[in-house]
């Protein structure tokens, strides 16, 4: 059975879902990085660049978030989270594939930051992202349109 993935712009009514999603998908990785956040601090991160937030749906069910910024010459994934119960079904790769097609049409690169110990790193590597730099907490990654052309 084919998985239908849809996106809808987040509204203020989605904030509680986004808190639940963030806690389910990020707390373990944040804790491993030595970061403990209160609900108020999670909401600060949720509310940052809220206009860039798109809820990911599988059918009619909310299953994730992609917060995508359009910066100078590139897209930047500000946040990308999928409910853990939907991990390992190819949904992350499907979302990235759709984003890569959009970037190719516009001749743009895609950047993101991922916590060093977050298993999502493997998702990004499998989908053509490369590590460009790192801090003690995270990797800076890029999918480059120019590299795609050269293949």
HELIX and SHEET records of a PDB file:
HELIX    1   1 UNK A   12  UNK A   14  5                                   3    
HELIX    2   2 UNK A   15  UNK A   32  1                                  18    
HELIX    3   3 UNK A   39  UNK A   47  1                                   9    
HELIX    4   4 UNK A   50  UNK A   52  5                                   3    
HELIX    5   5 UNK A   84  UNK A   86  5                                   3    
HELIX    6   6 UNK A   91  UNK A  106  1                                  16    
HELIX    7   7 UNK A  120  UNK A  126  1                                   7    
HELIX    8   8 UNK A  145  UNK A  150  1                                   6    
SHEET    1   A 7 UNK A   5  UNK A   9  0                                        
SHEET    2   A 7 UNK A  53  UNK A  58 -1                                        
SHEET    3   A 7 UNK A  61  UNK A  71 -1                                        
SHEET    4   A 7 UNK A  74  UNK A  82 -1                                        
SHEET    5   A 7 UNK A 109  UNK A 115  1                                        
SHEET    6   A 7 UNK A 138  UNK A 143 -1                                        
SHEET    7   A 7 UNK A 130  UNK A 134 -1                                        
END                                                                             
